[in-house]
Amino acid sequence: MLVFSPVVVLAVLVAAVACLVYRVSVVRALGTGWRIVSALPGTRVDVEHSRTGVLIAIR
């Protein structure tokens, strides 16, 4: 089941307004964003700085 967070809805609306301001196709931009988000599962990002390390795993 897919549940939309109010923050996600707000981010999509802000992105749509930004697309209109910069004269970018809203449909094409949101489609590209969706393709990027749908490609994220299974991604691992390791960030290390000095003695601090962060691992981000997207499932």
Secondary structure, DSSP 8 states (H G I E B T S, - for coil): -----HHHHHHHHHHHHHHHHTT--HHHHHHHHHHHHHT-TT-EEEEEETTEEEEEE--
